[in-house]
Amino acid sequence: MSGTHSPADPREPRTLPAVGTLMVDAGRDDAIGEFRGVAGPYWSLRPVCGGAEWEAEPARVRLANDAERLRAGTARANARSRGEIL
């Protein structure tokens, strides 16, 4: 689902990340989630360890850095080892 998305400011088009890309939502205390798609003017993100998706304002979302991706991967592996996710 890559392409462009019209943000609030039409002068600044944003390229959509690929589905599954780890993103950080500054509007939700820097929660890390996987990009799932677009829902109206919002981006849908899903927690890396499973759970309900949430809608984020694209202007408040950024790509996860290396440390954040590592932390999310470790959290997912730990949850899987505990049997919390498949």
PDB file with one MODEL, atoms N, CA, C and O in Angstrom:
MODEL        1
ATOM      1  N   MET A   1       0.827  -1.172   0.000  1.00  0.00           N
ATOM      2  CA  MET A   1       0.000   0.000   0.000  1.00  0.00           C
ATOM      3  C   MET A   1       0.877   1.244   0.000  1.00  0.00           C
ATOM      4  O   MET A   1       0.668   2.147   0.810  1.00  0.00           O
ATOM      5  N   SER A   2       1.839   1.301  -0.882  1.00  0.00           N
ATOM      6  CA  SER A   2       2.699   2.463  -0.920  1.00  0.00           C
ATOM      7  C   SER A   2       2.143   3.458  -1.915  1.00  0.00           C
ATOM      8  O   SER A   2       1.379   3.094  -2.809  1.00  0.00           O
ATOM      9  N   GLY A   3       2.520   4.689  -1.764  1.00  0.00           N
ATOM     10  CA  GLY A   3       2.021   5.772  -2.601  1.00  0.00           C
ATOM     11  C   GLY A   3       2.141   7.060  -1.851  1.00  0.00           C
ATOM     12  O   GLY A   3       3.006   7.211  -0.988  1.00  0.00           O
ATOM     13  N   THR A   4       1.275   7.994  -2.175  1.00  0.00           N
ATOM     14  CA  THR A   4       1.307   9.249  -1.440  1.00  0.00           C
ATOM     15  C   THR A   4       0.009   9.420  -0.679  1.00  0.00           C
ATOM     16  O   THR A   4      -1.024   8.859  -1.045  1.00  0.00           O
ATOM     17  N   HIS A   5       0.075  10.182   0.358  1.00  0.00           N
ATOM     18  CA  HIS A   5      -1.064  10.472   1.221  1.00  0.00           C
ATOM     19  C   HIS A   5      -1.118  11.973   1.384  1.00  0.00           C
ATOM     20  O   HIS A   5      -0.081  12.615   1.558  1.00  0.00           O
ATOM     21  N   SER A   6      -2.301  12.541   1.331  1.00  0.00           N
ATOM     22  CA  SER A   6      -2.435  13.987   1.462  1.00  0.00           C
ATOM     23  C   SER A   6      -2.483  14.374   2.929  1.00  0.00           C
ATOM     24  O   SER A   6      -3.490  14.131   3.595  1.00  0.00           O
ATOM     25  N   PRO A   7      -1.419  14.969   3.446  1.00  0.00           N
ATOM     26  CA  PRO A   7      -1.422  15.420   4.838  1.00  0.00           C
ATOM     27  C   PRO A   7      -2.246  16.691   4.974  1.00  0.00           C
ATOM     28  O   PRO A   7      -2.796  17.184   3.989  1.00  0.00           O
ATOM     29  N   ALA A   8      -2.334  17.225   6.189  1.00  0.00           N
ATOM     30  CA  ALA A   8      -3.095  18.437   6.440  1.00  0.00           C
ATOM     31  C   ALA A   8      -2.583  19.597   5.588  1.00  0.00           C
ATOM     32  O   ALA A   8      -3.375  20.419   5.127  1.00  0.00           O
ATOM     33  N   ASP A   9      -1.294  19.671   5.378  1.00  0.00           N
ATOM     34  CA  ASP A   9      -0.703  20.722   4.555  1.00  0.00           C
ATOM     35  C   ASP A   9      -0.456  20.142   3.157  1.00  0.00           C
ATOM     36  O   ASP A   9       0.485  19.368   2.979  1.00  0.00           O
ATOM     37  N   PRO A  10      -1.278  20.499   2.159  1.00  0.00           N
ATOM     38  CA  PRO A  10      -1.137  19.895   0.833  1.00  0.00           C
ATOM     39  C   PRO A  10       0.176  20.208   0.136  1.00  0.00           C
ATOM     40  O   PRO A  10       0.486  19.595  -0.885  1.00  0.00           O
ATOM     41  N   ARG A  11       0.949  21.138   0.658  1.00  0.00           N
ATOM     42  CA  ARG A  11       2.245  21.460   0.054  1.00  0.00           C
ATOM     43  C   ARG A  11       3.294  20.419   0.398  1.00  0.00           C
ATOM     44  O   ARG A  11       4.359  20.397  -0.219  1.00  0.00           O
ATOM     45  N   GLU A  12       3.021  19.555   1.367  1.00  0.00           N
ATOM     46  CA  GLU A  12       3.998  18.568   1.812  1.00  0.00           C
ATOM     47  C   GLU A  12       3.453  17.159   1.665  1.00  0.00           C
ATOM     48  O   GLU A  12       2.985  16.580   2.646  1.00  0.00           O
ATOM     49  N   PRO A  13       3.502  16.586   0.457  1.00  0.00           N
ATOM     50  CA  PRO A  13       3.028  15.204   0.310  1.00  0.00           C
ATOM     51  C   PRO A  13       3.948  14.239   1.043  1.00  0.00           C
ATOM     52  O   PRO A  13       5.168  14.409   1.048  1.00  0.00           O
ATOM     53  N   ARG A  14       3.361  13.238   1.654  1.00  0.00           N
ATOM     54  CA  ARG A  14       4.139  12.220   2.359  1.00  0.00           C
ATOM     55  C   ARG A  14       3.985  10.902   1.643  1.00  0.00           C
ATOM     56  O   ARG A  14       2.885  10.522   1.240  1.00  0.00           O
ATOM     57  N   THR A  15       5.076  10.217   1.489  1.00  0.00           N
ATOM     58  CA  THR A  15       5.042   8.888   0.904  1.00  0.00           C
ATOM     59  C   THR A  15       4.601   7.901   1.968  1.00  0.00           C
ATOM     60  O   THR A  15       5.088   7.934   3.098  1.00  0.00           O
ATOM     61  N   LEU A  16       3.682   7.029   1.603  1.00  0.00           N
ATOM     62  CA  LEU A  16       3.219   6.020   2.551  1.00  0.00           C
ATOM     63  C   LEU A  16       4.298   4.967   2.746  1.00  0.00           C
ATOM     64  O   LEU A  16       4.934   4.543   1.782  1.00  0.00           O
ATOM     65  N   PRO A  17       4.506   4.545   3.984  1.00  0.00           N
ATOM     66  CA  PRO A  17       5.453   3.444   4.224  1.00  0.00           C
ATOM     67  C   PRO A  17       4.846   2.132   3.756  1.00  0.00           C
ATOM     68  O   PRO A  17       3.634   2.034   3.563  1.00  0.00           O
ATOM     69  N   ALA A  18       5.680   1.138   3.578  1.00  0.00           N
ATOM     70  CA  ALA A  18       5.200  -0.195   3.228  1.00  0.00           C
ATOM     71  C   ALA A  18       4.483  -0.802   4.429  1.00  0.00           C
ATOM     72  O   ALA A  18       4.830  -0.521   5.576  1.00  0.00           O
ATOM     73  N   VAL A  19       3.489  -1.630   4.159  1.00  0.00           N
ATOM     74  CA  VAL A  19       2.776  -2.321   5.233  1.00  0.00           C
ATOM     75  C   VAL A  19       3.789  -3.134   6.036  1.00  0.00           C
ATOM     76  O   VAL A  19       4.618  -3.841   5.464  1.00  0.00           O
ATOM     77  N   GLY A  20       3.718  -3.030   7.357  1.00  0.00           N
ATOM     78  CA  GLY A  20       4.638  -3.746   8.239  1.00  0.00           C
ATOM     79  C   GLY A  20       5.810  -2.906   8.714  1.00  0.00           C
ATOM     80  O   GLY A  20       6.551  -3.327   9.601  1.00  0.00           O
ATOM     81  N   THR A  21       5.991  -1.713   8.131  1.00  0.00           N
ATOM     82  CA  THR A  21       7.085  -0.831   8.548  1.00  0.00           C
ATOM     83  C   THR A  21       6.856  -0.375   9.984  1.00  0.00           C
ATOM     84  O   THR A  21       5.746   0.019  10.342  1.00  0.00           O
ATOM     85  N   LEU A  22       7.895  -0.425  10.801  1.00  0.00           N
ATOM     86  CA  LEU A  22       7.768   0.015  12.194  1.00  0.00           C
ATOM     87  C   LEU A  22       7.801   1.534  12.258  1.00  0.00           C
ATOM     88  O   LEU A  22       8.705   2.182  11.730  1.00  0.00           O
ATOM     89  N   MET A  23       6.784   2.083  12.923  1.00  0.00           N
ATOM     90  CA  MET A  23       6.616   3.520  13.042  1.00  0.00           C
ATOM     91  C   MET A  23       6.486   3.897  14.516  1.00  0.00           C
ATOM     92  O   MET A  23       6.100   3.073  15.344  1.00  0.00           O
ATOM     93  N   VAL A  24       6.810   5.147  14.834  1.00  0.00           N
ATOM     94  CA  VAL A  24       6.678   5.668  16.194  1.00  0.00           C
ATOM     95  C   VAL A  24       5.619   6.761  16.161  1.00  0.00           C
ATOM     96  O   VAL A  24       5.696   7.681  15.347  1.00  0.00           O
ATOM     97  N   ASP A  25       4.632   6.661  17.043  1.00  0.00           N
ATOM     98  CA  ASP A  25       3.539   7.625  17.124  1.00  0.00           C
ATOM     99  C   ASP A  25       3.787   8.573  18.287  1.00  0.00           C
ATOM    100  O   ASP A  25       3.580   8.215  19.446  1.00  0.00           O
ATOM    101  N   ALA A  26       4.233   9.786  17.970  1.00  0.00           N
ATOM    102  CA  ALA A  26       4.504  10.791  19.009  1.00  0.00           C
ATOM    103  C   ALA A  26       3.224  11.229  19.701  1.00  0.00           C
ATOM    104  O   ALA A  26       3.274  11.720  20.828  1.00  0.00           O
ATOM    105  N   GLY A  27       2.088  11.063  19.058  1.00  0.00           N
ATOM    106  CA  GLY A  27       0.810  11.426  19.657  1.00  0.00           C
ATOM    107  C   GLY A  27       0.309  10.408  20.653  1.00  0.00           C
ATOM    108  O   GLY A  27      -0.732  10.605  21.280  1.00  0.00           O
ATOM    109  N   ARG A  28       1.040   9.321  20.802  1.00  0.00           N
ATOM    110  CA  ARG A  28       0.651   8.255  21.738  1.00  0.00           C
ATOM    111  C   ARG A  28       1.851   7.835  22.571  1.00  0.00           C
ATOM    112  O   ARG A  28       2.140   6.646  22.705  1.00  0.00           O
ATOM    113  N   ASP A  29       2.540   8.809  23.123  1.00  0.00           N
ATOM    114  CA  ASP A  29       3.700   8.567  23.994  1.00  0.00           C
ATOM    115  C   ASP A  29       4.769   7.708  23.327  1.00  0.00           C
ATOM    116  O   ASP A  29       5.328   6.808  23.954  1.00  0.00           O
ATOM    117  N   ASP A  30       5.050   7.986  22.063  1.00  0.00           N
ATOM    118  CA  ASP A  30       6.074   7.285  21.294  1.00  0.00           C
ATOM    119  C   ASP A  30       5.826   5.782  21.201  1.00  0.00           C
ATOM    120  O   ASP A  30       6.764   4.986  21.230  1.00  0.00           O
ATOM    121  N   ALA A  31       4.553   5.403  21.091  1.00  0.00           N
ATOM    122  CA  ALA A  31       4.217   3.987  20.909  1.00  0.00           C
ATOM    123  C   ALA A  31       4.746   3.517  19.561  1.00  0.00           C
ATOM    124  O   ALA A  31       4.685   4.247  18.572  1.00  0.00           O
ATOM    125  N   ILE A  32       5.261   2.301  19.530  1.00  0.00           N
ATOM    126  CA  ILE A  32       5.789   1.721  18.305  1.00  0.00           C
ATOM    127  C   ILE A  32       4.753   0.756  17.744  1.00  0.00           C
ATOM    128  O   ILE A  32       4.230  -0.102  18.455  1.00  0.00           O
ATOM    129  N   GLY A  33       4.471   0.912  16.466  1.00  0.00           N
ATOM    130  CA  GLY A  33       3.506   0.041  15.825  1.00  0.00           C
ATOM    131  C   GLY A  33       3.873  -0.221  14.378  1.00  0.00           C
ATOM    132  O   GLY A  33       4.683   0.493  13.787  1.00  0.00           O
ATOM    133  N   GLU A  34       3.270  -1.249  13.819  1.00  0.00           N
ATOM    134  CA  GLU A  34       3.468  -1.587  12.412  1.00  0.00           C
ATOM    135  C   GLU A  34       2.441  -0.826  11.585  1.00  0.00           C
ATOM    136  O   GLU A  34       1.256  -0.806  11.919  1.00  0.00           O
ATOM    137  N   PHE A  35       2.896  -0.206  10.516  1.00  0.00           N
ATOM    138  CA  PHE A  35       1.988   0.488   9.609  1.00  0.00           C
ATOM    139  C   PHE A  35       1.094  -0.548   8.939  1.00  0.00           C
ATOM    140  O   PHE A  35       1.587  -1.541   8.403  1.00  0.00           O
ATOM    141  N   ARG A  36      -0.234  -0.319   8.967  1.00  0.00           N
ATOM    142  CA  ARG A  36      -1.191  -1.265   8.389  1.00  0.00           C
ATOM    143  C   ARG A  36      -1.941  -0.668   7.203  1.00  0.00           C
ATOM    144  O   ARG A  36      -2.453  -1.416   6.370  1.00  0.00           O
ATOM    145  N   GLY A  37      -2.019   0.653   7.103  1.00  0.00           N
ATOM    146  CA  GLY A  37      -2.735   1.262   5.990  1.00  0.00           C
ATOM    147  C   GLY A  37      -3.294   2.610   6.372  1.00  0.00           C
ATOM    148  O   GLY A  37      -2.940   3.184   7.402  1.00  0.00           O
ATOM    149  N   VAL A  38      -4.174   3.103   5.525  1.00  0.00           N
ATOM    150  CA  VAL A  38      -4.772   4.420   5.708  1.00  0.00           C
ATOM    151  C   VAL A  38      -6.242   4.255   6.038  1.00  0.00           C
ATOM    152  O   VAL A  38      -6.942   3.459   5.412  1.00  0.00           O
ATOM    153  N   ALA A  39      -6.708   5.008   7.022  1.00  0.00           N
ATOM    154  CA  ALA A  39      -8.115   5.029   7.404  1.00  0.00           C
ATOM    155  C   ALA A  39      -8.565   6.487   7.397  1.00  0.00           C
ATOM    156  O   ALA A  39      -8.419   7.195   8.393  1.00  0.00           O
ATOM    157  N   GLY A  40      -9.100   6.921   6.287  1.00  0.00           N
ATOM    158  CA  GLY A  40      -9.490   8.329   6.148  1.00  0.00           C
ATOM    159  C   GLY A  40      -8.257   9.201   6.215  1.00  0.00           C
ATOM    160  O   GLY A  40      -7.303   8.962   5.475  1.00  0.00           O
ATOM    161  N   PRO A  41      -8.241  10.214   7.085  1.00  0.00           N
ATOM    162  CA  PRO A  41      -7.065  11.079   7.189  1.00  0.00           C
ATOM    163  C   PRO A  41      -5.978  10.527   8.111  1.00  0.00           C
ATOM    164  O   PRO A  41      -4.950  11.174   8.310  1.00  0.00           O
ATOM    165  N   TYR A  42      -6.193   9.346   8.670  1.00  0.00           N
ATOM    166  CA  TYR A  42      -5.271   8.764   9.647  1.00  0.00           C
ATOM    167  C   TYR A  42      -4.537   7.562   9.078  1.00  0.00           C
ATOM    168  O   TYR A  42      -4.953   6.966   8.084  1.00  0.00           O
ATOM    169  N   TRP A  43      -3.434   7.220   9.735  1.00  0.00           N
ATOM    170  CA  TRP A  43      -2.703   5.995   9.432  1.00  0.00           C
ATOM    171  C   TRP A  43      -3.041   4.980  10.510  1.00  0.00           C
ATOM    172  O   TRP A  43      -3.098   5.324  11.691  1.00  0.00           O
ATOM    173  N   SER A  44      -3.263   3.748  10.122  1.00  0.00           N
ATOM    174  CA  SER A  44      -3.535   2.671  11.071  1.00  0.00           C
ATOM    175  C   SER A  44      -2.217   2.003  11.458  1.00  0.00           C
ATOM    176  O   SER A  44      -1.427   1.610  10.600  1.00  0.00           O
ATOM    177  N   LEU A  45      -2.001   1.884  12.764  1.00  0.00           N
ATOM    178  CA  LEU A  45      -0.817   1.223  13.304  1.00  0.00           C
ATOM    179  C   LEU A  45      -1.281   0.098  14.223  1.00  0.00           C
ATOM    180  O   LEU A  45      -2.318   0.207  14.877  1.00  0.00           O
ATOM    181  N   ARG A  46      -0.506  -0.983  14.268  1.00  0.00           N
ATOM    182  CA  ARG A  46      -0.825  -2.118  15.128  1.00  0.00           C
ATOM    183  C   ARG A  46       0.346  -2.359  16.070  1.00  0.00           C
ATOM    184  O   ARG A  46       1.497  -2.321  15.634  1.00  0.00           O
ATOM    185  N   PRO A  47       0.083  -2.608  17.352  1.00  0.00           N
ATOM    186  CA  PRO A  47       1.168  -2.897  18.289  1.00  0.00           C
ATOM    187  C   PRO A  47       1.996  -4.093  17.820  1.00  0.00           C
ATOM    188  O   PRO A  47       1.452  -5.044  17.259  1.00  0.00           O
ATOM    189  N   VAL A  48       3.288  -4.046  18.045  1.00  0.00           N
ATOM    190  CA  VAL A  48       4.175  -5.113  17.572  1.00  0.00           C
ATOM    191  C   VAL A  48       3.922  -6.440  18.280  1.00  0.00           C
ATOM    192  O   VAL A  48       4.232  -7.494  17.725  1.00  0.00           O
ATOM    193  N   CYS A  49       3.374  -6.417  19.479  1.00  0.00           N
ATOM    194  CA  CYS A  49       3.095  -7.657  20.205  1.00  0.00           C
ATOM    195  C   CYS A  49       1.636  -8.065  20.098  1.00  0.00           C
ATOM    196  O   CYS A  49       1.155  -8.879  20.886  1.00  0.00           O
ATOM    197  N   GLY A  50       0.929  -7.503  19.123  1.00  0.00           N
ATOM    198  CA  GLY A  50      -0.473  -7.834  18.924  1.00  0.00           C
ATOM    199  C   GLY A  50      -1.384  -6.883  19.669  1.00  0.00           C
ATOM    200  O   GLY A  50      -0.939  -6.104  20.512  1.00  0.00           O
ATOM    201  N   GLY A  51      -2.638  -6.953  19.356  1.00  0.00           N
ATOM    202  CA  GLY A  51      -3.609  -6.075  19.984  1.00  0.00           C
ATOM    203  C   GLY A  51      -4.344  -5.254  18.943  1.00  0.00           C
ATOM    204  O   GLY A  51      -4.153  -5.413  17.737  1.00  0.00           O
ATOM    205  N   ALA A  52      -5.181  -4.381  19.445  1.00  0.00           N
ATOM    206  CA  ALA A  52      -6.019  -3.564  18.571  1.00  0.00           C
ATOM    207  C   ALA A  52      -5.208  -2.485  17.866  1.00  0.00           C
ATOM    208  O   ALA A  52      -4.329  -1.856  18.454  1.00  0.00           O
ATOM    209  N   GLU A  53      -5.527  -2.287  16.592  1.00  0.00           N
ATOM    210  CA  GLU A  53      -4.902  -1.202  15.842  1.00  0.00           C
ATOM    211  C   GLU A  53      -5.391   0.134  16.388  1.00  0.00           C
ATOM    212  O   GLU A  53      -6.452   0.220  17.007  1.00  0.00           O
ATOM    213  N   TRP A  54      -4.602   1.166  16.150  1.00  0.00           N
ATOM    214  CA  TRP A  54      -5.031   2.509  16.501  1.00  0.00           C
ATOM    215  C   TRP A  54      -4.782   3.423  15.316  1.00  0.00           C
ATOM    216  O   TRP A  54      -3.993   3.113  14.424  1.00  0.00           O
ATOM    217  N   GLU A  55      -5.469   4.551  15.324  1.00  0.00           N
ATOM    218  CA  GLU A  55      -5.325   5.523  14.258  1.00  0.00           C
ATOM    219  C   GLU A  55      -4.420   6.643  14.737  1.00  0.00           C
ATOM    220  O   GLU A  55      -4.578   7.160  15.842  1.00  0.00           O
ATOM    221  N   ALA A  56      -3.467   7.010  13.887  1.00  0.00           N
ATOM    222  CA  ALA A  56      -2.483   8.037  14.228  1.00  0.00           C
ATOM    223  C   ALA A  56      -2.518   9.147  13.183  1.00  0.00           C
ATOM    224  O   ALA A  56      -2.773   8.910  12.003  1.00  0.00           O
ATOM    225  N   GLU A  57      -2.256  10.358  13.649  1.00  0.00           N
ATOM    226  CA  GLU A  57      -2.142  11.478  12.725  1.00  0.00           C
ATOM    227  C   GLU A  57      -0.811  11.353  11.993  1.00  0.00           C
ATOM    228  O   GLU A  57       0.234  11.284  12.639  1.00  0.00           O
ATOM    229  N   PRO A  58      -0.822  11.321  10.664  1.00  0.00           N
ATOM    230  CA  PRO A  58       0.422  11.147   9.903  1.00  0.00           C
ATOM    231  C   PRO A  58       1.509  12.159  10.255  1.00  0.00           C
ATOM    232  O   PRO A  58       2.693  11.825  10.207  1.00  0.00           O
ATOM    233  N   ALA A  59       1.135  13.371  10.602  1.00  0.00           N
ATOM    234  CA  ALA A  59       2.124  14.405  10.941  1.00  0.00           C
ATOM    235  C   ALA A  59       2.858  14.090  12.241  1.00  0.00           C
ATOM    236  O   ALA A  59       3.929  14.644  12.490  1.00  0.00           O
ATOM    237  N   ARG A  60       2.301  13.211  13.073  1.00  0.00           N
ATOM    238  CA  ARG A  60       2.914  12.876  14.360  1.00  0.00           C
ATOM    239  C   ARG A  60       3.595  11.517  14.352  1.00  0.00           C
ATOM    240  O   ARG A  60       4.002  11.012  15.398  1.00  0.00           O
ATOM    241  N   VAL A  61       3.717  10.924  13.164  1.00  0.00           N
ATOM    242  CA  VAL A  61       4.309   9.587  13.033  1.00  0.00           C
ATOM    243  C   VAL A  61       5.633   9.690  12.294  1.00  0.00           C
ATOM    244  O   VAL A  61       5.770  10.447  11.333  1.00  0.00           O
ATOM    245  N   ARG A  62       6.606   8.913  12.761  1.00  0.00           N
ATOM    246  CA  ARG A  62       7.914   8.874  12.089  1.00  0.00           C
ATOM    247  C   ARG A  62       8.403   7.438  12.043  1.00  0.00           C
ATOM    248  O   ARG A  62       7.893   6.571  12.753  1.00  0.00           O
ATOM    249  N   LEU A  63       9.393   7.197  11.202  1.00  0.00           N
ATOM    250  CA  LEU A  63      10.000   5.872  11.132  1.00  0.00           C
ATOM    251  C   LEU A  63      10.731   5.560  12.437  1.00  0.00           C
ATOM    252  O   LEU A  63      11.336   6.446  13.041  1.00  0.00           O
ATOM    253  N   ALA A  64      10.675   4.323  12.863  1.00  0.00           N
ATOM    254  CA  ALA A  64      11.420   3.896  14.048  1.00  0.00           C
ATOM    255  C   ALA A  64      12.911   3.866  13.714  1.00  0.00           C
ATOM    256  O   ALA A  64      13.305   3.469  12.618  1.00  0.00           O
ATOM    257  N   ASN A  65      13.729   4.289  14.672  1.00  0.00           N
ATOM    258  CA  ASN A  65      15.181   4.235  14.457  1.00  0.00           C
ATOM    259  C   ASN A  65      15.693   2.827  14.794  1.00  0.00           C
ATOM    260  O   ASN A  65      14.918   1.959  15.199  1.00  0.00           O
ATOM    261  N   ASP A  66      16.983   2.612  14.626  1.00  0.00           N
ATOM    262  CA  ASP A  66      17.558   1.277  14.844  1.00  0.00           C
ATOM    263  C   ASP A  66      17.296   0.751  16.251  1.00  0.00           C
ATOM    264  O   ASP A  66      16.915  -0.408  16.411  1.00  0.00           O
ATOM    265  N   ALA A  67      17.493   1.584  17.271  1.00  0.00           N
ATOM    266  CA  ALA A  67      17.297   1.142  18.654  1.00  0.00           C
ATOM    267  C   ALA A  67      15.837   0.784  18.911  1.00  0.00           C
ATOM    268  O   ALA A  67      15.549  -0.188  19.610  1.00  0.00           O
ATOM    269  N   GLU A  68      14.919   1.560  18.352  1.00  0.00           N
ATOM    270  CA  GLU A  68      13.488   1.289  18.542  1.00  0.00           C
ATOM    271  C   GLU A  68      13.071   0.007  17.827  1.00  0.00           C
ATOM    272  O   GLU A  68      12.253  -0.752  18.346  1.00  0.00           O
ATOM    273  N   ARG A  69      13.623  -0.238  16.645  1.00  0.00           N
ATOM    274  CA  ARG A  69      13.326  -1.479  15.930  1.00  0.00           C
ATOM    275  C   ARG A  69      13.859  -2.689  16.698  1.00  0.00           C
ATOM    276  O   ARG A  69      13.194  -3.722  16.778  1.00  0.00           O
ATOM    277  N   LEU A  70      15.055  -2.555  17.259  1.00  0.00           N
ATOM    278  CA  LEU A  70      15.632  -3.642  18.054  1.00  0.00           C
ATOM    279  C   LEU A  70      14.782  -3.912  19.295  1.00  0.00           C
ATOM    280  O   LEU A  70      14.511  -5.067  19.625  1.00  0.00           O
ATOM    281  N   ARG A  71      14.364  -2.849  19.981  1.00  0.00           N
ATOM    282  CA  ARG A  71      13.535  -2.992  21.183  1.00  0.00           C
ATOM    283  C   ARG A  71      12.198  -3.660  20.840  1.00  0.00           C
ATOM    284  O   ARG A  71      11.727  -4.522  21.583  1.00  0.00           O
ATOM    285  N   ALA A  72      11.591  -3.269  19.726  1.00  0.00           N
ATOM    286  CA  ALA A  72      10.320  -3.858  19.312  1.00  0.00           C
ATOM    287  C   ALA A  72      10.503  -5.331  18.948  1.00  0.00           C
ATOM    288  O   ALA A  72       9.661  -6.162  19.289  1.00  0.00           O
ATOM    289  N   GLY A  73      11.583  -5.652  18.268  1.00  0.00           N
ATOM    290  CA  GLY A  73      11.854  -7.049  17.908  1.00  0.00           C
ATOM    291  C   GLY A  73      12.073  -7.917  19.129  1.00  0.00           C
ATOM    292  O   GLY A  73      11.616  -9.059  19.177  1.00  0.00           O
ATOM    293  N   THR A  74      12.773  -7.378  20.118  1.00  0.00           N
ATOM    294  CA  THR A  74      13.011  -8.109  21.363  1.00  0.00           C
ATOM    295  C   THR A  74      11.708  -8.316  22.121  1.00  0.00           C
ATOM    296  O   THR A  74      11.464  -9.398  22.655  1.00  0.00           O
ATOM    297  N   ALA A  75      10.865  -7.279  22.172  1.00  0.00           N
ATOM    298  CA  ALA A  75       9.571  -7.401  22.851  1.00  0.00           C
ATOM    299  C   ALA A  75       8.708  -8.457  22.178  1.00  0.00           C
ATOM    300  O   ALA A  75       8.040  -9.236  22.858  1.00  0.00           O
ATOM    301  N   ARG A  76       8.716  -8.492  20.842  1.00  0.00           N
ATOM    302  CA  ARG A  76       7.936  -9.481  20.104  1.00  0.00           C
ATOM    303  C   ARG A  76       8.466 -10.891  20.379  1.00  0.00           C
ATOM    304  O   ARG A  76       7.682 -11.812  20.609  1.00  0.00           O
ATOM    305  N   ALA A  77       9.786 -11.063  20.356  1.00  0.00           N
ATOM    306  CA  ALA A  77      10.380 -12.380  20.615  1.00  0.00           C
ATOM    307  C   ALA A  77      10.079 -12.846  22.039  1.00  0.00           C
ATOM    308  O   ALA A  77       9.786 -14.023  22.253  1.00  0.00           O
ATOM    309  N   ASN A  78      10.146 -11.947  23.001  1.00  0.00           N
ATOM    310  CA  ASN A  78       9.839 -12.314  24.388  1.00  0.00           C
ATOM    311  C   ASN A  78       8.361 -12.706  24.539  1.00  0.00           C
ATOM    312  O   ASN A  78       8.044 -13.683  25.219  1.00  0.00           O
ATOM    313  N   ALA A  79       7.470 -11.953  23.912  1.00  0.00           N
ATOM    314  CA  ALA A  79       6.037 -12.282  23.980  1.00  0.00           C
ATOM    315  C   ALA A  79       5.769 -13.627  23.330  1.00  0.00           C
ATOM    316  O   ALA A  79       4.959 -14.408  23.828  1.00  0.00           O
ATOM    317  N   ARG A  80       6.440 -13.903  22.227  1.00  0.00           N
ATOM    318  CA  ARG A  80       6.269 -15.180  21.544  1.00  0.00           C
ATOM    319  C   ARG A  80       6.767 -16.319  22.419  1.00  0.00           C
ATOM    320  O   ARG A  80       6.136 -17.374  22.478  1.00  0.00           O
ATOM    321  N   SER A  81       7.905 -16.117  23.109  1.00  0.00           N
ATOM    322  CA  SER A  81       8.455 -17.184  23.963  1.00  0.00           C
ATOM    323  C   SER A  81       7.558 -17.469  25.166  1.00  0.00           C
ATOM    324  O   SER A  81       7.574 -18.577  25.702  1.00  0.00           O
ATOM    325  N   ARG A  82       6.781 -16.481  25.589  1.00  0.00           N
ATOM    326  CA  ARG A  82       5.845 -16.667  26.686  1.00  0.00           C
ATOM    327  C   ARG A  82       4.504 -17.223  26.208  1.00  0.00           C
ATOM    328  O   ARG A  82       3.621 -17.500  27.020  1.00  0.00           O
ATOM    329  N   GLY A  83       4.350 -17.388  24.885  1.00  0.00           N
ATOM    330  CA  GLY A  83       3.111 -17.903  24.326  1.00  0.00           C
ATOM    331  C   GLY A  83       2.010 -16.877  24.187  1.00  0.00           C
ATOM    332  O   GLY A  83       0.846 -17.229  23.992  1.00  0.00           O
ATOM    333  N   GLU A  84       2.373 -15.598  24.286  1.00  0.00           N
ATOM    334  CA  GLU A  84       1.364 -14.540  24.198  1.00  0.00           C
ATOM    335  C   GLU A  84       0.953 -14.256  22.759  1.00  0.00           C
ATOM    336  O   GLU A  84      -0.172 -13.823  22.512  1.00  0.00           O
ATOM    337  N   ILE A  85       1.848 -14.495  21.811  1.00  0.00           N
ATOM    338  CA  ILE A  85       1.541 -14.329  20.387  1.00  0.00           C
ATOM    339  C   ILE A  85       2.108 -15.512  19.626  1.00  0.00           C
ATOM    340  O   ILE A  85       3.043 -16.170  20.083  1.00  0.00           O
ATOM    341  N   LEU A  86       1.541 -15.774  18.475  1.00  0.00           N
ATOM    342  CA  LEU A  86       2.029 -16.905  17.653  1.00  0.00           C
ATOM    343  C   LEU A  86       3.117 -16.463  16.725  1.00  0.00           C
ATOM    344  O   LEU A  86       3.645 -17.272  15.962  1.00  0.00           O
TER     345      LEU A  86
ENDMDL
END
